[in-house]
Amino acid sequence: MVQQAERGADGYFECFHHGSNTNPAKFATLDEVAEFLRRNPGAGVRMNPRWSKISRFVFIDGVPL
């Protein structure tokens, strides 16, 4: 299944540090999301469908992180 990062109800993308599902770091752009994921190995981003946290096999513009 392919999932896609989408903004939450507040208009921001939510990212989480490795091992955390609380206190998200919120970002306005996918560029900011990509930078966060690159700087924080094991971090994840909420994606739809199912609004689940994904931390493996994340691709930004077709490039694996």
Secondary structure by P-SEA (a helix, b strand, c coil): cbbbbbbccccbbbbbcccccccccccccaaaaaaaaaacccbbbbbcccccccccccccccccc
